[in-house]
Amino acid sequence: MLFWVPVPEVADALAGVPGAEVSVVAPDGGPLPAGAGQVEFYVPPFFPRQPAVEVVTRLPALRVVQTLTAGIDRFLPYLRPGVTLCNARGVHDASTAEWVVAAILAAERDLPSFAREQAGQRWSYRFTGNLATKTVLIVGYGSIGAAVERRLAGFEVGVRRVARRPRDGVAGLGDLPGLLPEADVVVVLAPVTPDTIGMVDAAFLARMKDGALLVNAARGALLVTGALVAELRAGRLRAALDVTDPEPLPPGHPLWTAPGVFITPHVAASTAVSQARALAFVRVQAERYCAGQPLQNVITGRY
């Protein structure tokens, strides 16, 4: 059974899996290597370029696409019937949740501003905000949202939860307009679907209370960038972003210089623990596939 994996580290993780023949291939749009017609199991790069997505249409024996990320929206339009798509749900929970909490604390205590003052060798004492007593609204409450809540447990905050479908303790998207004005911090963790693209628009932002913090650790496509820039320039909202639209954010884009925004370059899940867990998970999936056992994290709809 031929496996294509993106980097040698993934190939090393699959060493010794009975029945697996592993090749390191990261499709770049050029001619495919020999053996493309026999590939059954494909692991795309962590940040796949478009050729590494569209290649699934060029692999006639393909049976499984196993992403290294929780997000799978880019692959959905290209999969033919009979190809199983699996994501890495749960693999990046710890790392992404750490980034969310770190970003909230950095914004509330104004650490980016103090870092600039340190660079200028200025002792600029002043009061800052705080996290204690605040209300945090998690929009897209799945495994990462639960991990964020666990890490917020010691910070004396109130947590509100929103998901696509309401359940015990979790509100539905229909309740979001009424919850936004109560939140001091809004954390966006929803998946990319036709219903969520652009959901954080001017109306969404207008419902947030003055001075609230928007945290996006999902995908840039969920946020209407121009609407956020307008709110930032007005000084009404603040933001901490690990993802942007466009991405990478090009030089000269107005988001770079908007006041009250803290930006990192899509690094929330880029940690050693996420890498180790991703490699371990891909090995489990490979062992299951070669043994004819059911796979985990199978996508049955749009997410």
BELVENZI-V236636 format. One record per residue. N is the residue number from 1. RES is the residue in three letters. PSI is psi as a letter, one per 30 degrees, with the letter a starting at -180 (999 if undefined). OMEGA is omega in radians with two decimals (NA if undefined). D_LAST is the distance of its C-alpha to the last C-alpha in whole Angstrom. Layout:
n & res & psi & omega & d_last
N & RES & PSI & OMEGA & D_LAST
N & RES & PSI & OMEGA & D_LAST
//
This chain:
n & res & psi & omega & d_last
1 & MET & k & -3.05 & 27
2 & LEU & k & 3.10 & 26
3 & PHE & k & 2.94 & 24
4 & TRP & k & 3.13 & 23
5 & VAL & l & -2.94 & 23
6 & PRO & f & -3.03 & 23
7 & VAL & l & -3.13 & 26
8 & PRO & e & -3.13 & 28
9 & GLU & e & 3.10 & 27
10 & VAL & e & 3.09 & 24
11 & ALA & e & 3.12 & 27
12 & ASP & e & -3.12 & 29
13 & ALA & f & -3.11 & 26
14 & LEU & g & -3.12 & 26
15 & ALA & k & 3.08 & 30
16 & GLY & f & 3.08 & 31
17 & VAL & j & -3.08 & 28
18 & PRO & k & 3.07 & 30
19 & GLY & f & -3.08 & 30
20 & ALA & k & 2.96 & 28
21 & GLU & k & -2.95 & 29
22 & VAL & k & 3.04 & 28
23 & SER & k & 3.08 & 28
24 & VAL & j & -3.09 & 27
25 & VAL & k & 3.03 & 26
26 & ALA & j & -3.02 & 24
27 & PRO & k & -3.10 & 24
28 & ASP & g & 3.14 & 26
29 & GLY & f & 3.13 & 27
30 & GLY & a & 3.10 & 30
31 & PRO & k & -3.12 & 31
32 & LEU & k & 3.12 & 29
33 & PRO & l & 3.05 & 31
34 & ALA & k & -3.13 & 33
35 & GLY & f & -3.12 & 30
36 & ALA & e & -3.12 & 27
37 & GLY & f & -3.13 & 28
38 & GLN & f & -3.09 & 28
39 & VAL & k & 3.11 & 24
40 & GLU & f & -3.01 & 22
41 & PHE & k & -3.04 & 20
42 & TYR & k & 3.04 & 19
43 & VAL & j & -3.14 & 18
44 & PRO & l & 3.03 & 17
45 & PRO & l & -3.14 & 19
46 & PHE & e & 3.02 & 18
47 & PHE & i & -3.03 & 18
48 & PRO & k & 2.94 & 18
49 & ARG & l & -3.05 & 20
50 & GLN & e & 3.11 & 20
51 & PRO & e & 3.12 & 22
52 & ALA & f & 3.03 & 20
53 & VAL & e & -3.05 & 17
54 & GLU & f & -3.10 & 19
55 & VAL & f & -3.14 & 21
56 & VAL & f & 3.11 & 18
57 & THR & f & -3.05 & 20
58 & ARG & g & -3.10 & 23
59 & LEU & j & -2.98 & 23
60 & PRO & f & -3.13 & 24
61 & ALA & g & -3.04 & 24
62 & LEU & k & 3.11 & 20
63 & ARG & f & -3.06 & 18
64 & VAL & k & 2.91 & 16
65 & VAL & j & -3.14 & 14
66 & GLN & j & 3.14 & 14
67 & THR & l & 3.07 & 13
68 & LEU & g & -3.12 & 15
69 & THR & l & 3.03 & 12
70 & ALA & e & -3.14 & 9
71 & GLY & k & -3.10 & 8
72 & ILE & g & -2.97 & 7
73 & ASP & e & -3.07 & 8
74 & ARG & f & -3.08 & 11
75 & PHE & f & -3.01 & 11
76 & LEU & e & -3.09 & 9
77 & PRO & f & -2.99 & 13
78 & TYR & f & -3.07 & 15
79 & LEU & k & 3.07 & 14
80 & ARG & l & 3.08 & 16
81 & PRO & k & 3.13 & 16
82 & GLY & f & 3.08 & 17
83 & VAL & k & -3.14 & 15
84 & THR & k & 3.10 & 13
85 & LEU & k & 3.10 & 10
86 & CYS & k & 3.09 & 10
87 & ASN & a & -3.10 & 9
88 & ALA & h & 3.13 & 12
89 & ARG & k & 3.13 & 10
90 & GLY & f & -3.07 & 14
91 & VAL & e & -3.01 & 16
92 & HIS & g & -3.07 & 16
93 & ASP & e & -3.05 & 16
94 & ALA & e & -3.07 & 20
95 & SER & e & -3.12 & 21
96 & THR & e & 3.11 & 18
97 & ALA & e & 3.08 & 20
98 & GLU & e & -3.14 & 23
99 & TRP & e & -3.12 & 23
100 & VAL & e & -3.12 & 22
101 & VAL & e & 3.11 & 25
102 & ALA & e & -3.14 & 27
103 & ALA & e & 3.11 & 26
104 & ILE & e & -3.13 & 27
105 & LEU & e & 3.13 & 30
106 & ALA & e & -3.13 & 31
107 & ALA & e & -3.10 & 31
108 & GLU & e & 3.13 & 33
109 & ARG & g & 3.04 & 35
110 & ASP & h & -3.10 & 36
111 & LEU & e & 3.08 & 36
112 & PRO & e & 3.11 & 35
113 & SER & e & 3.13 & 38
114 & PHE & e & 3.07 & 40
115 & ALA & e & 3.08 & 39
116 & ARG & e & 3.11 & 41
117 & GLU & e & 3.09 & 44
118 & GLN & e & 3.14 & 44
119 & ALA & e & 3.10 & 44
120 & GLY & g & 3.13 & 47
121 & GLN & h & 3.12 & 49
122 & ARG & k & 3.11 & 49
123 & TRP & j & -2.97 & 49
124 & SER & i & -3.13 & 47
125 & TYR & k & 3.02 & 47
126 & ARG & l & 3.04 & 45
127 & PHE & l & 3.06 & 43
128 & THR & l & 2.99 & 40
129 & GLY & a & 3.12 & 37
130 & ASN & l & 3.12 & 35
131 & LEU & e & -3.12 & 32
132 & ALA & k & 3.11 & 34
133 & THR & f & -3.09 & 34
134 & LYS & l & 3.05 & 31
135 & THR & k & 3.14 & 28
136 & VAL & k & 3.12 & 25
137 & LEU & k & 3.13 & 22
138 & ILE & j & -3.10 & 18
139 & VAL & j & -3.02 & 16
140 & GLY & i & -2.99 & 12
141 & TYR & j & 3.04 & 13
142 & GLY & b & -3.08 & 12
143 & SER & e & 3.10 & 13
144 & ILE & e & 3.10 & 14
145 & GLY & e & 3.09 & 16
146 & ALA & e & 3.10 & 18
147 & ALA & e & 3.06 & 19
148 & VAL & e & -3.13 & 20
149 & GLU & e & 3.12 & 22
150 & ARG & e & -3.11 & 24
151 & ARG & f & 3.08 & 25
152 & LEU & f & -2.98 & 26
153 & ALA & e & -3.10 & 28
154 & GLY & g & -3.02 & 31
155 & PHE & g & 3.06 & 31
156 & GLU & h & 3.12 & 33
157 & VAL & l & 2.95 & 30
158 & GLY & k & -3.10 & 28
159 & VAL & k & 3.01 & 24
160 & ARG & k & -3.01 & 22
161 & ARG & k & 3.10 & 19
162 & VAL & k & 3.06 & 16
163 & ALA & l & -3.13 & 13
164 & ARG & e & -3.13 & 11
165 & ARG & k & 3.13 & 13
166 & PRO & k & 3.05 & 16
167 & ARG & l & -3.08 & 18
168 & ASP & j & 3.12 & 21
169 & GLY & f & -3.11 & 22
170 & VAL & k & 3.14 & 18
171 & ALA & l & 3.07 & 19
172 & GLY & l & -3.12 & 17
173 & LEU & f & 3.11 & 16
174 & GLY & f & 3.13 & 19
175 & ASP & f & -3.03 & 21
176 & LEU & e & -3.13 & 20
177 & PRO & e & 3.13 & 23
178 & GLY & f & -3.12 & 26
179 & LEU & e & -3.08 & 24
180 & LEU & e & -3.11 & 24
181 & PRO & f & -3.12 & 28
182 & GLU & f & -2.97 & 29
183 & ALA & k & 3.01 & 27
184 & ASP & f & 3.12 & 29
185 & VAL & k & 3.09 & 26
186 & VAL & j & -3.12 & 22
187 & VAL & k & -3.12 & 19
188 & VAL & j & -3.13 & 16
189 & LEU & g & -3.05 & 13
190 & ALA & l & 3.06 & 10
191 & PRO & l & 3.07 & 7
192 & VAL & j & 3.05 & 8
193 & THR & l & 3.07 & 8
194 & PRO & f & -3.12 & 11
195 & ASP & f & -3.05 & 12
196 & THR & f & 3.12 & 12
197 & ILE & k & -3.14 & 13
198 & GLY & g & -3.09 & 17
199 & MET & e & 3.10 & 17
200 & VAL & i & -3.06 & 19
201 & ASP & a & -3.10 & 22
202 & ALA & e & -3.14 & 26
203 & ALA & e & 3.09 & 25
204 & PHE & e & -3.10 & 23
205 & LEU & e & -3.13 & 25
206 & ALA & f & 3.13 & 28
207 & ARG & f & 3.13 & 27
208 & MET & k & -3.10 & 27
209 & LYS & l & 3.10 & 31
210 & ASP & k & 3.10 & 33
211 & GLY & f & -3.10 & 33
212 & ALA & l & -3.12 & 29
213 & LEU & k & 3.03 & 27
214 & LEU & k & 3.13 & 24
215 & VAL & k & 3.13 & 22
216 & ASN & j & 3.06 & 19
217 & ALA & g & -3.11 & 17
218 & ALA & c & 3.07 & 14
219 & ARG & k & -3.12 & 14
220 & GLY & f & -3.09 & 17
221 & ALA & f & 3.13 & 16
222 & LEU & f & -3.03 & 15
223 & LEU & k & 3.01 & 19
224 & VAL & j & -2.96 & 21
225 & THR & e & -3.12 & 24
226 & GLY & e & 3.13 & 27
227 & ALA & e & 3.11 & 27
228 & LEU & e & 3.12 & 26
229 & VAL & e & 3.13 & 29
230 & ALA & e & 3.13 & 31
231 & GLU & e & 3.12 & 31
232 & LEU & e & -3.14 & 31
233 & ARG & e & 3.08 & 35
234 & ALA & f & 3.14 & 36
235 & GLY & g & -3.06 & 35
236 & ARG & e & -3.12 & 34
237 & LEU & l & 3.01 & 30
238 & ARG & l & -3.10 & 29
239 & ALA & k & 2.96 & 26
240 & ALA & k & -2.97 & 25
241 & LEU & k & 2.97 & 23
242 & ASP & f & 3.14 & 21
243 & VAL & k & -3.10 & 19
244 & THR & l & 3.01 & 21
245 & ASP & j & 0.16 & 21
246 & PRO & l & 3.10 & 22
247 & GLU & k & -0.03 & 22
248 & PRO & l & 3.12 & 24
249 & LEU & k & -3.03 & 26
250 & PRO & l & 3.04 & 29
251 & PRO & k & 3.13 & 33
252 & GLY & f & 3.12 & 34
253 & HIS & k & -3.08 & 31
254 & PRO & f & 3.13 & 32
255 & LEU & e & -3.14 & 29
256 & TRP & e & -3.02 & 31
257 & THR & g & 3.10 & 34
258 & ALA & k & 3.14 & 33
259 & PRO & k & 3.00 & 34
260 & GLY & g & 3.13 & 33
261 & VAL & k & 3.09 & 30
262 & PHE & k & -3.02 & 29
263 & ILE & k & 2.95 & 27
264 & THR & l & -2.97 & 26
265 & PRO & i & 3.07 & 24
266 & HIS & h & -3.06 & 21
267 & VAL & g & -3.00 & 22
268 & ALA & e & -3.10 & 20
269 & ALA & g & -3.08 & 19
270 & SER & i & -3.14 & 22
271 & THR & l & 3.13 & 24
272 & ALA & e & -3.11 & 26
273 & VAL & e & 3.08 & 24
274 & SER & e & 3.13 & 21
275 & GLN & e & -3.12 & 22
276 & ALA & e & -3.12 & 24
277 & ARG & e & 3.09 & 21
278 & ALA & e & 3.13 & 19
279 & LEU & e & 3.14 & 22
280 & ALA & e & -3.12 & 22
281 & PHE & e & 3.12 & 19
282 & VAL & e & 3.11 & 19
283 & ARG & e & 3.11 & 22
284 & VAL & e & 3.14 & 21
285 & GLN & e & 3.13 & 18
286 & ALA & e & 3.11 & 21
287 & GLU & e & 3.13 & 24
288 & ARG & e & -3.11 & 21
289 & TYR & e & -3.10 & 21
290 & CYS & f & 3.14 & 25
291 & ALA & g & -3.14 & 26
292 & GLY & g & -3.13 & 24
293 & GLN & l & 3.12 & 22
294 & PRO & k & 3.11 & 18
295 & LEU & l & 3.07 & 16
296 & GLN & l & 3.05 & 14
297 & ASN & h & 3.12 & 10
298 & VAL & k & 3.13 & 9
299 & ILE & k & -3.09 & 6
300 & THR & f & 3.10 & 7
301 & GLY & b & 3.11 & 5
302 & ARG & f & 3.08 & 4
303 & TYR & 999 & NA & 0
//
